[in-house]
Amino acid sequence: MLTALSDLNWLAVIAATIVFAVLGGVYFTAVVGKAYKVALGNENRELPKPGTIFIVGPLIASVLVVITTAILLRGLEINTVGEGIVFGLVVSIGYLVAQTLNIAINPNFPRPLLYTLINAPYFVVCTVLASIILTLWQ
């Protein structure tokens, strides 16, 4: 399946990764910024200015999600937008949202359900949009 890397449309991968980055920036700062601080228990403290890892880390993670999505779409021979949407929903809910909840359920996350509810829409929307882009632009 790794030979599929050479068959990927890398422009589609870049476009889908940009969707993750732009939506993430807008969503986590402008839309849910305050609620996100509450979910992490940081509502009453001033956080340090984010470093390079704050930008580079999510970007690397997003490109890995997009590449994996592209490989699976190709391997499963998903060729229509409808199939791409279903695939995006299955992957985002079944893996990304479920794993987010699993990660958040530990003593370091004071509000794991809120944290998951805040992150879930981002993962679902981005993964579905990425699946659509990758399906249309194979």
N, CA, C and O atoms as a MOPAC input file, in Angstrom:
PM7 MOZYME 1SCF
protein

 N      0.82200 1    -1.19000 1     0.00000 1
 C      0.00000 1     0.00000 1     0.00000 1
 C      0.87100 1     1.26200 1     0.00000 1
 O      0.43900 1     2.31300 1    -0.47300 1
 N      2.08600 1     1.16000 1     0.52500 1
 C      2.94700 1     2.33900 1     0.53800 1
 C      3.39600 1     2.75400 1    -0.85300 1
 O      3.81400 1     3.89600 1    -1.04900 1
 N      3.31800 1     1.84600 1    -1.82600 1
 C      3.63800 1     2.24000 1    -3.20000 1
 C      2.59600 1     3.23400 1    -3.71600 1
 O      2.81800 1     3.90800 1    -4.72200 1
 N      1.47400 1     3.32000 1    -3.03100 1
 C      0.42800 1     4.27200 1    -3.41500 1
 C      0.89600 1     5.71400 1    -3.24900 1
 O      0.30200 1     6.62300 1    -3.82800 1
 N      1.94700 1     5.93800 1    -2.47100 1
 C      2.46100 1     7.29600 1    -2.28500 1
 C      2.84300 1     7.94800 1    -3.60700 1
 O      2.63300 1     9.14400 1    -3.80800 1
 N      3.40500 1     7.14700 1    -4.50000 1
 C      3.81600 1     7.71700 1    -5.78900 1
 C      2.61700 1     8.03500 1    -6.68400 1
 O      2.73800 1     8.81900 1    -7.62500 1
 N      1.46500 1     7.43100 1    -6.39700 1
 C      0.26600 1     7.66400 1    -7.20700 1
 C     -0.62300 1     8.78900 1    -6.68400 1
 O     -1.61700 1     9.14200 1    -7.31900 1
 N     -0.27200 1     9.34600 1    -5.54000 1
 C     -1.12600 1    10.38100 1    -4.95900 1
 C     -1.03600 1    11.67900 1    -5.74000 1
 O     -0.00800 1    11.99800 1    -6.33600 1
 N     -2.12300 1    12.41100 1    -5.72400 1
 C     -2.12500 1    13.75500 1    -6.28600 1
 C     -1.65100 1    14.68200 1    -5.16200 1
 O     -2.41700 1    15.02700 1    -4.26300 1
 N     -0.39200 1    15.07200 1    -5.22800 1
 C      0.21300 1    15.84700 1    -4.15000 1
 C     -0.35600 1    17.25800 1    -4.04900 1
 O     -0.32200 1    17.85900 1    -2.97600 1
 N     -0.87600 1    17.79200 1    -5.14300 1
 C     -1.54900 1    19.08900 1    -5.06200 1
 C     -2.83000 1    18.96800 1    -4.23200 1
 O     -3.17200 1    19.87600 1    -3.47300 1
 N     -3.52600 1    17.85700 1    -4.37800 1
 C     -4.72800 1    17.61400 1    -3.57500 1
 C     -4.35300 1    17.44100 1    -2.10500 1
 O     -5.06800 1    17.91600 1    -1.22300 1
 N     -3.24600 1    16.77000 1    -1.83900 1
 C     -2.76900 1    16.59200 1    -0.46700 1
 C     -2.45600 1    17.95700 1     0.14600 1
 O     -2.83600 1    18.23200 1     1.28500 1
 N     -1.76400 1    18.80900 1    -0.61100 1
 C     -1.43600 1    20.14700 1    -0.11700 1
 C     -2.70700 1    20.95200 1     0.12600 1
 O     -2.83700 1    21.60800 1     1.15900 1
 N     -3.64500 1    20.90800 1    -0.81500 1
 C     -4.89900 1    21.65100 1    -0.66700 1
 C     -5.67500 1    21.19300 1     0.57000 1
 O     -6.17400 1    22.02000 1     1.33200 1
 N     -5.77300 1    19.89500 1     0.76400 1
 C     -6.50100 1    19.36800 1     1.92700 1
 C     -5.78100 1    19.72000 1     3.23600 1
 O     -6.42900 1    19.98300 1     4.25000 1
 N     -4.46200 1    19.72300 1     3.21400 1
 C     -3.69600 1    20.10500 1     4.40600 1
 C     -3.91600 1    21.58300 1     4.72800 1
 O     -4.00800 1    21.95900 1     5.89700 1
 N     -4.00000 1    22.41100 1     3.70100 1
 C     -4.28000 1    23.84000 1     3.91400 1
 C     -5.65300 1    24.01800 1     4.55600 1
 O     -5.83300 1    24.88700 1     5.40900 1
 N     -6.62400 1    23.19600 1     4.14800 1
 C     -7.95400 1    23.24700 1     4.76700 1
 C     -7.83200 1    22.98500 1     6.26400 1
 O     -8.39900 1    23.72500 1     7.06800 1
 N     -7.09700 1    21.93900 1     6.64800 1
 C     -6.88400 1    21.63000 1     8.06100 1
 C     -6.26600 1    22.82700 1     8.78600 1
 O     -6.72900 1    23.21400 1     9.85900 1
 N     -5.22000 1    23.41200 1     8.19600 1
 C     -4.48600 1    24.49800 1     8.84400 1
 C     -5.34800 1    25.75400 1     8.99900 1
 O     -5.40000 1    26.34700 1    10.07600 1
 N     -6.01700 1    26.15000 1     7.92700 1
 C     -6.81400 1    27.37500 1     7.97200 1
 C     -8.00400 1    27.20800 1     8.91500 1
 O     -8.25500 1    28.06100 1     9.76700 1
 N     -8.72500 1    26.11800 1     8.75700 1
 C     -9.88100 1    25.89900 1     9.63100 1
 C     -9.45100 1    25.75500 1    11.08900 1
 O    -10.13000 1    26.25100 1    11.98900 1
 N     -8.34500 1    25.09100 1    11.32200 1
 C     -7.83900 1    24.94500 1    12.69100 1
 C     -7.48900 1    26.28500 1    13.30200 1
 O     -7.82900 1    26.55600 1    14.45400 1
 N     -6.81000 1    27.12300 1    12.53700 1
 C     -6.45200 1    28.44400 1    13.04100 1
 C     -7.66900 1    29.27300 1    13.39400 1
 O     -7.73000 1    29.88900 1    14.45800 1
 N     -8.63600 1    29.28500 1    12.49300 1
 C     -9.85700 1    30.07300 1    12.72600 1
 C    -10.67900 1    29.45900 1    13.85900 1
 O    -11.11400 1    30.16600 1    14.76800 1
 N    -10.88800 1    28.15800 1    13.80300 1
 C    -11.76300 1    27.49400 1    14.75900 1
 C    -11.23500 1    27.59800 1    16.18500 1
 O    -11.97500 1    27.97300 1    17.09500 1
 N     -9.96300 1    27.26800 1    16.38400 1
 C     -9.42700 1    27.20600 1    17.74500 1
 C     -9.06400 1    28.57000 1    18.32500 1
 O     -8.86300 1    28.68500 1    19.53400 1
 N     -8.97500 1    29.59600 1    17.49600 1
 C     -8.70500 1    30.92300 1    18.04800 1
 C     -9.97600 1    31.76600 1    18.10700 1
 O    -10.30900 1    32.30400 1    19.16300 1
 N    -10.68200 1    31.88800 1    16.99600 1
 C    -11.83400 1    32.79600 1    16.93400 1
 C    -13.14800 1    32.16200 1    17.39000 1
 O    -13.98800 1    32.83800 1    17.98600 1
 N    -13.32900 1    30.87200 1    17.11500 1
 C    -14.63400 1    30.24700 1    17.39600 1
 C    -14.70600 1    29.65600 1    18.80300 1
 O    -15.65000 1    29.94400 1    19.53900 1
 N    -13.73500 1    28.84100 1    19.18900 1
 C    -13.81500 1    28.13700 1    20.47500 1
 C    -12.64000 1    28.44000 1    21.41300 1
 O    -12.38300 1    27.68700 1    22.35200 1
 N    -11.94500 1    29.52000 1    21.16300 1
 C    -10.76300 1    29.84200 1    21.95900 1
 C    -11.00700 1    29.85100 1    23.45800 1
 O    -10.25500 1    29.23000 1    24.20900 1
 N    -12.05600 1    30.54900 1    23.90800 1
 C    -12.34500 1    30.63300 1    25.35000 1
 C    -12.80800 1    29.29000 1    25.90800 1
 O    -12.37600 1    28.87400 1    26.98300 1
 N    -13.67400 1    28.62600 1    25.18200 1
 C    -14.15900 1    27.31600 1    25.63600 1
 C    -13.01600 1    26.30100 1    25.68700 1
 O    -12.98500 1    25.43400 1    26.56000 1
 N    -12.08600 1    26.41800 1    24.75200 1
 C    -10.93600 1    25.51000 1    24.72900 1
 C    -10.08600 1    25.69300 1    25.98600 1
 O     -9.61400 1    24.71900 1    26.57400 1
 N     -9.89400 1    26.96100 1    26.39500 1
 C     -9.15500 1    27.22400 1    27.63700 1
 C     -9.87800 1    26.60900 1    28.83200 1
 O     -9.23700 1    26.06100 1    29.72800 1
 N    -11.20600 1    26.69700 1    28.85100 1
 C    -11.99600 1    26.11900 1    29.94000 1
 C    -11.83800 1    24.60300 1    29.94600 1
 O    -11.63600 1    24.00200 1    31.00100 1
 N    -11.92800 1    23.98700 1    28.77700 1
 C    -11.81100 1    22.52800 1    28.69100 1
 C    -10.46300 1    22.03700 1    29.20700 1
 O    -10.35300 1    20.93500 1    29.74600 1
 N     -9.44500 1    22.86600 1    29.03300 1
 C     -8.10000 1    22.49600 1    29.49900 1
 C     -7.79900 1    22.98800 1    30.91300 1
 O     -6.71500 1    22.74100 1    31.44200 1
 N     -8.75800 1    23.68100 1    31.52300 1
 C     -8.55300 1    24.19400 1    32.87300 1
 C     -7.64000 1    25.40200 1    32.92100 1
 O     -7.03400 1    25.67500 1    33.95700 1
 N     -7.52900 1    26.12800 1    31.82600 1
 C     -6.63600 1    27.28000 1    31.75200 1
 C     -7.37200 1    28.61900 1    31.70700 1
 O     -6.78400 1    29.63400 1    31.33200 1
 N     -8.63500 1    28.63100 1    32.08000 1
 C     -9.41900 1    29.85100 1    31.93600 1
 C     -8.96200 1    30.98500 1    32.85700 1
 O     -9.22700 1    32.15300 1    32.57300 1
 N     -8.29000 1    30.65800 1    33.94200 1
 C     -7.88200 1    31.68700 1    34.90300 1
 C     -6.38400 1    31.97200 1    34.90300 1
 O     -5.86800 1    32.57600 1    35.84300 1
 N     -5.69900 1    31.55100 1    33.88000 1
 C     -4.26500 1    31.82900 1    33.85200 1
 C     -3.83700 1    32.31400 1    32.47000 1
 O     -4.42400 1    31.96600 1    31.44500 1
 N     -2.81200 1    33.11500 1    32.49100 1
 C     -2.25400 1    33.63800 1    31.24600 1
 C     -1.30000 1    32.59200 1    30.67800 1
 O     -0.37000 1    32.15200 1    31.35400 1
 N     -1.53800 1    32.20400 1    29.44600 1
 C     -0.70500 1    31.18700 1    28.81800 1
 C      0.49400 1    31.83500 1    28.14200 1
 O      0.39700 1    32.96400 1    27.65900 1
 N      1.62400 1    31.13200 1    28.10100 1
 C      2.78400 1    31.68700 1    27.40800 1
 C      2.51600 1    31.80000 1    25.91000 1
 O      1.66200 1    31.10200 1    25.36400 1
 N      3.25200 1    32.68100 1    25.26400 1
 C      3.10200 1    32.85000 1    23.81900 1
 C      3.49500 1    31.53500 1    23.14300 1
 O      4.53500 1    30.95900 1    23.46400 1
 N      2.66300 1    31.05600 1    22.20100 1
 C      2.95200 1    29.77300 1    21.54800 1
 C      4.25500 1    29.83700 1    20.75000 1
 O      4.56000 1    30.83200 1    20.09400 1
 N      4.99900 1    28.75400 1    20.82900 1
 C      6.24500 1    28.65500 1    20.07800 1
 C      6.02400 1    28.02700 1    18.71200 1
 O      4.89000 1    27.83500 1    18.27400 1
 N      7.11800 1    27.71400 1    18.05500 1
 C      7.08300 1    27.14000 1    16.71000 1
 C      6.31400 1    25.82700 1    16.67600 1
 O      5.61100 1    25.54500 1    15.70600 1
 N      6.44100 1    25.02900 1    17.72000 1
 C      5.76400 1    23.71900 1    17.74200 1
 C      4.25400 1    23.88100 1    17.64200 1
 O      3.56300 1    22.98300 1    17.16100 1
 N      3.73600 1    25.02700 1    18.09400 1
 C      2.30300 1    25.30600 1    18.04600 1
 C      1.79300 1    25.34800 1    16.61000 1
 O      0.64200 1    24.99500 1    16.35200 1
 N      2.63000 1    25.77300 1    15.68100 1
 C      2.26800 1    25.83500 1    14.26800 1
 C      2.71700 1    24.57400 1    13.53400 1
 O      1.94300 1    23.97300 1    12.79000 1
 N      3.95300 1    24.18500 1    13.74600 1
 C      4.55200 1    23.07100 1    12.99800 1
 C      3.94900 1    21.72300 1    13.40500 1
 O      3.69900 1    20.87700 1    12.54700 1
 N      3.71700 1    21.51900 1    14.68400 1
 C      3.18400 1    20.23600 1    15.16500 1
 C      1.84700 1    19.87100 1    14.54000 1
 O      1.71900 1    18.79600 1    13.95400 1
 N      0.84000 1    20.74800 1    14.65200 1
 C     -0.44200 1    20.43900 1    14.03000 1
 C     -0.35600 1    20.31200 1    12.50600 1
 O     -1.08200 1    19.52100 1    11.90400 1
 N      0.52900 1    21.08600 1    11.89200 1
 C      0.68000 1    20.99800 1    10.44000 1
 C      1.22000 1    19.62700 1    10.03000 1
 O      0.74100 1    19.03100 1     9.06500 1
 N      2.21200 1    19.13300 1    10.76000 1
 C      2.75900 1    17.80500 1    10.47400 1
 C      1.69800 1    16.73400 1    10.71400 1
 O      1.53300 1    15.82400 1     9.90200 1
 N      0.98400 1    16.84600 1    11.82500 1
 C     -0.07000 1    15.87100 1    12.12000 1
 C     -1.14800 1    15.89200 1    11.04000 1
 O     -1.63700 1    14.84200 1    10.62200 1
 N     -1.51500 1    17.09100 1    10.59400 1
 C     -2.54700 1    17.21200 1     9.56000 1
 C     -2.10200 1    16.60500 1     8.24600 1
 O     -2.87500 1    15.89900 1     7.59800 1
 N     -0.86200 1    16.87000 1     7.83800 1
 C     -0.39400 1    16.30200 1     6.57300 1
 C     -0.34600 1    14.77400 1     6.65700 1
 O     -0.60400 1    14.09700 1     5.66200 1
 N     -0.02100 1    14.22900 1     7.81900 1
 C     -0.02400 1    12.76500 1     7.97900 1
 C     -1.44200 1    12.20500 1     7.88100 1
 O     -1.65800 1    11.16100 1     7.26600 1
 N     -2.40900 1    12.89900 1     8.48700 1
 C     -3.81200 1    12.47400 1     8.38100 1
 C     -4.27100 1    12.52900 1     6.92700 1
 O     -4.94200 1    11.61200 1     6.45200 1
 N     -3.91700 1    13.58400 1     6.22900 1
 C     -4.34200 1    13.74700 1     4.83500 1
 C     -3.69100 1    12.68100 1     3.94700 1
 O     -4.36600 1    12.08300 1     3.10900 1
 N     -2.41200 1    12.44200 1     4.11800 1
 C     -1.73100 1    11.40600 1     3.31500 1
 C     -2.35600 1    10.04100 1     3.58400 1
 O     -2.61800 1     9.28100 1     2.65200 1
 N     -2.59400 1     9.73100 1     4.85100 1
 C     -3.21900 1     8.45000 1     5.19200 1
 C     -4.60600 1     8.35000 1     4.57900 1
 O     -4.98300 1     7.30100 1     4.05700 1
 N     -5.35800 1     9.42800 1     4.64100 1
 C     -6.68900 1     9.45100 1     4.03600 1
 C     -6.60100 1     9.21100 1     2.53700 1
 O     -7.38500 1     8.44200 1     1.98200 1
 N     -5.65000 1     9.86600 1     1.88000 1
 C     -5.49000 1     9.69700 1     0.42700 1
 C     -5.13100 1     8.25800 1     0.06800 1
 O     -5.65500 1     7.71000 1    -0.90200 1
 N     -4.25300 1     7.65400 1     0.83600 1
 C     -3.85800 1     6.26300 1     0.57200 1
 C     -5.05100 1     5.33000 1     0.75800 1
 O     -5.27900 1     4.44000 1    -0.06100 1
 N     -5.80800 1     5.52900 1     1.82700 1
 C     -6.96400 1     4.66600 1     2.08400 1
 C     -8.05800 1     4.86500 1     1.03900 1
 O     -8.67900 1     3.89500 1     0.60300 1
 N     -8.30200 1     6.11000 1     0.63500 1
 C     -9.30000 1     6.35200 1    -0.40900 1
 C     -8.93100 1     5.60700 1    -1.68400 1
 O     -9.77800 1     4.98000 1    -2.32000 1
 N     -7.66500 1     5.68500 1    -2.04600 1
 C     -7.20200 1     4.99800 1    -3.25800 1
 C     -7.26500 1     3.48000 1    -3.07400 1
 O     -7.74500 1     2.76300 1    -3.95200 1
 N     -6.78300 1     3.00200 1    -1.93900 1
 C     -6.77000 1     1.56000 1    -1.69200 1
 C     -8.15900 1     0.94700 1    -1.63000 1
 O     -8.36000 1    -0.19700 1    -2.03800 1
 N     -9.10900 1     1.70600 1    -1.11900 1
 C    -10.49600 1     1.23000 1    -1.02800 1
 C    -11.30100 1     1.54800 1    -2.28100 1
 O    -12.49200 1     1.24700 1    -2.35300 1
 N    -10.64800 1     2.15500 1    -3.26400 1
 C    -11.26400 1     2.51300 1    -4.53600 1
 C    -12.51400 1     3.37000 1    -4.35200 1
 O    -13.55600 1     3.12900 1    -4.96100 1
 N    -12.37600 1     4.37400 1    -3.49500 1
 C    -13.45800 1     5.32200 1    -3.26900 1
 C    -13.31300 1     6.42000 1    -4.30800 1
 O    -12.31800 1     7.14500 1    -4.32400 1
 N    -14.31400 1     6.53900 1    -5.17700 1
 C    -14.21300 1     7.42500 1    -6.33200 1
 C    -15.31400 1     8.46500 1    -6.44600 1
 O    -15.23700 1     9.34400 1    -7.30400 1
 N    -16.33000 1     8.38900 1    -5.61000 1
 C    -17.42400 1     9.35400 1    -5.71500 1
 C    -17.43200 1    10.25300 1    -4.47200 1
 O    -16.92600 1     9.88100 1    -3.41300 1
 N    -18.01200 1    11.42800 1    -4.63100 1
 C    -18.08400 1    12.36100 1    -3.51400 1
 C    -18.88600 1    11.75100 1    -2.35500 1
 O    -18.50200 1    11.88900 1    -1.19300 1
 N    -19.98600 1    11.08700 1    -2.67000 1
 C    -20.79600 1    10.45800 1    -1.62600 1
 C    -20.01300 1     9.44000 1    -0.82300 1
 O    -20.08800 1     9.41400 1     0.40500 1
 N    -19.26300 1     8.60400 1    -1.51700 1
 C    -18.42000 1     7.61900 1    -0.82000 1
 C    -17.33300 1     8.32300 1    -0.01500 1
 O    -16.99000 1     7.88600 1     1.08400 1
 N    -16.78700 1     9.41800 1    -0.56200 1
 C    -15.77500 1    10.18300 1     0.14600 1
 C    -16.30800 1    10.78800 1     1.43500 1
 O    -15.62000 1    10.80000 1     2.45500 1
 N    -17.53300 1    11.28900 1     1.38300 1
 C    -18.15500 1    11.85800 1     2.57900 1
 C    -18.35500 1    10.78900 1     3.64400 1
 O    -18.03300 1    11.00000 1     4.81300 1
 N    -18.88700 1     9.64200 1     3.23700 1
 C    -19.09200 1     8.54600 1     4.19100 1
 C    -17.75800 1     8.11200 1     4.78400 1
 O    -17.64700 1     7.90900 1     5.99300 1
 N    -16.74700 1     7.97200 1     3.93400 1
 C    -15.42100 1     7.60100 1     4.41500 1
 C    -14.90900 1     8.62900 1     5.42000 1
 O    -14.40500 1     8.26200 1     6.48100 1
 N    -15.03800 1     9.92200 1     5.09100 1
 C    -14.58500 1    10.97800 1     5.99400 1
 C    -15.29100 1    10.92800 1     7.34000 1
 O    -14.67000 1    11.13800 1     8.38100 1
 N    -16.59000 1    10.65000 1     7.31700 1
 C    -17.34600 1    10.53500 1     8.56700 1
 C    -16.89400 1     9.32900 1     9.39000 1
 O    -16.71900 1     9.42900 1    10.60400 1
 N    -16.70800 1     8.20100 1     8.72900 1
 C    -16.27900 1     6.98500 1     9.43700 1
 C    -14.90500 1     7.19400 1    10.07000 1
 O    -14.70800 1     6.88100 1    11.24400 1
 N    -13.96400 1     7.71700 1     9.30300 1
 C    -12.60700 1     7.91400 1     9.80700 1
 C    -12.57600 1     8.96600 1    10.91600 1
 O    -11.94800 1     8.76000 1    11.95400 1
 N    -13.25700 1    10.09200 1    10.69200 1
 C    -13.19800 1    11.16100 1    11.68600 1
 C    -13.86600 1    10.76500 1    12.99600 1
 O    -13.31900 1    11.01100 1    14.07100 1
 N    -15.02700 1    10.16400 1    12.91600 1
 C    -15.72700 1     9.77400 1    14.14200 1
 C    -15.10100 1     8.52300 1    14.75300 1
 O    -14.86100 1     8.46300 1    15.95900 1
 N    -14.84100 1     7.52800 1    13.90900 1
 C    -14.34300 1     6.25100 1    14.41000 1
 C    -12.91300 1     6.26500 1    14.90800 1
 O    -12.56100 1     5.50600 1    15.81100 1
 N    -12.08000 1     7.12400 1    14.32600 1
 C    -10.68200 1     7.18600 1    14.75600 1
 C    -10.35900 1     8.49100 1    15.47900 1
 O     -9.93900 1     8.46900 1    16.63600 1
 N    -10.55300 1     9.62400 1    14.80900 1
 C    -10.06500 1    10.88900 1    15.35500 1
 C    -10.84500 1    11.34400 1    16.58500 1
 O    -10.24200 1    11.68900 1    17.60200 1
 N    -12.15900 1    11.35200 1    16.51100 1
 C    -12.95000 1    11.77100 1    17.66100 1
 C    -12.82200 1    10.76200 1    18.79800 1
 O    -12.65500 1    11.14400 1    19.95600 1
 N    -12.89900 1     9.48100 1    18.46700 1
 C    -12.76800 1     8.45600 1    19.50400 1
 C    -11.39700 1     8.52000 1    20.18100 1
 O    -11.30000 1     8.37800 1    21.40000 1
 N    -10.34700 1     8.73200 1    19.40300 1
 C     -9.00300 1     8.82300 1    19.97500 1
 C     -8.84000 1    10.09900 1    20.79700 1
 O     -8.15100 1    10.09100 1    21.81600 1
 N     -9.45800 1    11.18100 1    20.37000 1
 C     -9.42100 1    12.42000 1    21.14900 1
 C    -10.03900 1    12.20800 1    22.52000 1
 O     -9.48300 1    12.63900 1    23.53000 1
 N    -11.18600 1    11.54600 1    22.55800 1
 C    -11.81800 1    11.23400 1    23.84300 1
 C    -10.91600 1    10.33400 1    24.67800 1
 O    -10.75700 1    10.55200 1    25.87900 1
 N    -10.33500 1     9.34100 1    24.05700 1
 C     -9.46200 1     8.42700 1    24.77900 1
 C     -8.26100 1     9.15900 1    25.38600 1
 O     -7.88000 1     8.89100 1    26.52500 1
 N     -7.67000 1    10.07900 1    24.62700 1
 C     -6.53600 1    10.85700 1    25.12000 1
 C     -6.96700 1    11.78100 1    26.25300 1
 O     -6.24100 1    11.94900 1    27.23300 1
 N     -8.15100 1    12.38000 1    26.11900 1
 C     -8.61300 1    13.35900 1    27.10300 1
 C     -9.02700 1    12.73600 1    28.42900 1
 O     -9.07700 1    13.42600 1    29.44700 1
 N     -9.32300 1    11.44100 1    28.43000 1
 C     -9.75000 1    10.80300 1    29.67100 1
 C     -8.50800 1    10.40900 1    30.47100 1
 O     -8.08700 1     9.25200 1    30.48500 1
 N     -7.95200 1    11.39600 1    31.12000 1
 C     -6.84200 1    11.18600 1    32.05300 1
 C     -6.83500 1    12.36300 1    33.00500 1
 O     -7.49200 1    13.36800 1    32.73400 1
 N     -6.11900 1    12.27300 1    34.10400 1
 C     -6.16700 1    13.33500 1    35.11500 1
 C     -5.66900 1    14.70400 1    34.63600 1
 O     -5.93900 1    15.70500 1    35.29900 1
 N     -4.96000 1    14.78100 1    33.52200 1
 C     -4.44500 1    16.06100 1    33.04400 1
 C     -5.47400 1    16.88600 1    32.28300 1
 O     -5.23300 1    18.05900 1    31.99700 1
 N     -6.61200 1    16.29200 1    31.95200 1
 C     -7.68900 1    16.99800 1    31.26500 1
 C     -8.85100 1    17.12400 1    32.24900 1
 O     -9.54000 1    16.14300 1    32.52600 1
 N     -9.06700 1    18.32400 1    32.77600 1
 C    -10.11800 1    18.45900 1    33.79300 1
 C    -11.53100 1    18.27800 1    33.24500 1
 O    -12.44000 1    17.91300 1    33.99200 1
 N    -11.72700 1    18.52800 1    31.95100 1
 C    -13.05200 1    18.40300 1    31.33600 1
 C    -12.94400 1    17.61300 1    30.02800 1
 O    -13.03300 1    18.19100 1    28.94500 1
 N    -12.75200 1    16.29800 1    30.12700 1
 C    -12.51100 1    15.50400 1    28.91800 1
 C    -13.66800 1    15.49600 1    27.92900 1
 O    -13.43900 1    15.48800 1    26.71900 1
 N    -14.89700 1    15.49900 1    28.41400 1
 C    -16.03200 1    15.48600 1    27.49000 1
 C    -16.15400 1    16.82400 1    26.76500 1
 O    -16.43400 1    16.84600 1    25.56700 1
 N    -15.95100 1    17.92700 1    27.46000 1
 C    -15.97400 1    19.23900 1    26.81800 1
 C    -14.83600 1    19.34400 1    25.80600 1
 O    -15.02600 1    19.84200 1    24.69600 1
 N    -13.66400 1    18.87800 1    26.19100 1
 C    -12.51600 1    18.89800 1    25.28200 1
 C    -12.83700 1    18.13200 1    23.99600 1
 O    -12.53900 1    18.60000 1    22.89600 1
 N    -13.44000 1    16.96400 1    24.14200 1
 C    -13.79900 1    16.14700 1    22.98100 1
 C    -14.88400 1    16.83100 1    22.14700 1
 O    -14.79800 1    16.85500 1    20.91900 1
 N    -15.90100 1    17.38500 1    22.80500 1
 C    -16.97000 1    18.07600 1    22.07400 1
 C    -16.45700 1    19.29600 1    21.31400 1
 O    -16.99000 1    19.63700 1    20.25800 1
 N    -15.44000 1    19.94500 1    21.83700 1
 C    -14.85700 1    21.09500 1    21.14200 1
 C    -14.04900 1    20.64100 1    19.93900 1
 O    -14.12900 1    21.25800 1    18.87700 1
 N    -13.27800 1    19.58300 1    20.08200 1
 C    -12.41300 1    19.10100 1    19.00700 1
 C    -13.15900 1    18.33000 1    17.92300 1
 O    -12.76500 1    18.36300 1    16.75700 1
 N    -14.23000 1    17.64100 1    18.29600 1
 C    -14.94100 1    16.76100 1    17.35900 1
 C    -15.39000 1    17.47000 1    16.08100 1
 O    -15.13400 1    16.95000 1    14.99600 1
 N    -16.04400 1    18.62800 1    16.15500 1
 C    -16.48500 1    19.26000 1    14.90200 1
 C    -15.32000 1    19.58800 1    13.96500 1
 O    -15.44100 1    19.43800 1    12.74900 1
 N    -14.21300 1    20.02600 1    14.51800 1
 C    -13.03700 1    20.32900 1    13.70400 1
 C    -12.56100 1    19.08800 1    12.95200 1
 O    -12.34600 1    19.13200 1    11.74100 1
 N    -12.39900 1    17.98400 1    13.67400 1
 C    -11.92600 1    16.75200 1    13.03700 1
 C    -12.91000 1    16.23800 1    11.99700 1
 O    -12.50000 1    15.81100 1    10.91700 1
 N    -14.18800 1    16.27100 1    12.30400 1
 C    -15.19300 1    15.77100 1    11.36800 1
 C    -15.22700 1    16.63100 1    10.10200 1
 O    -15.15200 1    16.10600 1     8.99100 1
 N    -15.33800 1    17.93200 1    10.26800 1
 C    -15.42400 1    18.82100 1     9.10500 1
 C    -14.15900 1    18.72800 1     8.25500 1
 O    -14.24400 1    18.58800 1     7.03500 1
 N    -13.00100 1    18.80500 1     8.87900 1
 C    -11.74300 1    18.76500 1     8.11000 1
 C    -11.54800 1    17.43500 1     7.39200 1
 O    -11.11900 1    17.41200 1     6.23900 1
 N    -11.85500 1    16.34200 1     8.05800 1
 C    -11.65000 1    15.03700 1     7.42900 1
 C    -12.63600 1    14.81500 1     6.28800 1
 O    -12.27100 1    14.24700 1     5.25900 1
 N    -13.86500 1    15.25100 1     6.45500 1
 C    -14.84200 1    15.13100 1     5.36400 1
 C    -14.42200 1    16.01600 1     4.19400 1
 O    -14.45300 1    15.57200 1     3.04600 1
 N    -14.02800 1    17.26200 1     4.46600 1
 C    -13.58500 1    18.14400 1     3.38800 1
 C    -12.34200 1    17.59600 1     2.69300 1
 O    -12.24200 1    17.64500 1     1.46700 1
 N    -11.40100 1    17.07700 1     3.46900 1
 C    -10.20400 1    16.47200 1     2.87500 1
 C    -10.57800 1    15.27900 1     1.99600 1
 O    -10.03200 1    15.11500 1     0.90600 1
 N    -11.50100 1    14.45600 1     2.46600 1
 C    -11.93700 1    13.30000 1     1.67600 1
 C    -12.59700 1    13.72700 1     0.37800 1
 O    -12.40100 1    13.09700 1    -0.66200 1
 N    -13.37900 1    14.79900 1     0.43800 1
 C    -14.01600 1    15.31800 1    -0.77000 1
 C    -12.94500 1    15.82200 1    -1.75400 1
 O    -12.96900 1    15.48100 1    -2.93600 1
 N    -12.01500 1    16.63200 1    -1.25100 1
 C    -10.94600 1    17.16400 1    -2.10500 1
 C    -10.15400 1    16.02700 1    -2.73300 1
 O     -9.90400 1    16.02600 1    -3.93800 1
 N     -9.76600 1    15.07300 1    -1.92200 1
 C     -8.94400 1    13.96300 1    -2.41100 1
 C     -9.70000 1    13.05900 1    -3.39200 1
 O     -9.10800 1    12.50300 1    -4.31700 1
 N    -11.01300 1    12.92100 1    -3.17700 1
 C    -11.82900 1    12.10800 1    -4.07500 1
 C    -12.01700 1    12.80400 1    -5.41600 1
 O    -11.91200 1    12.17800 1    -6.47100 1
 N    -12.29400 1    14.09300 1    -5.37000 1
 C    -12.51600 1    14.83600 1    -6.59800 1
 C    -11.23100 1    15.02000 1    -7.40600 1
 O    -11.26900 1    15.10100 1    -8.63300 1
 N    -10.13000 1    15.08100 1    -6.73100 1
 C     -8.86500 1    15.45800 1    -7.35900 1
 C     -7.87800 1    14.29700 1    -7.37000 1
 O     -6.70200 1    14.46700 1    -7.04900 1
 N     -8.36000 1    13.12800 1    -7.73900 1
 C     -7.50600 1    11.92500 1    -7.74300 1
 C     -6.57100 1    11.89800 1    -8.91600 1
 O     -5.79100 1    10.95800 1    -9.06300 1

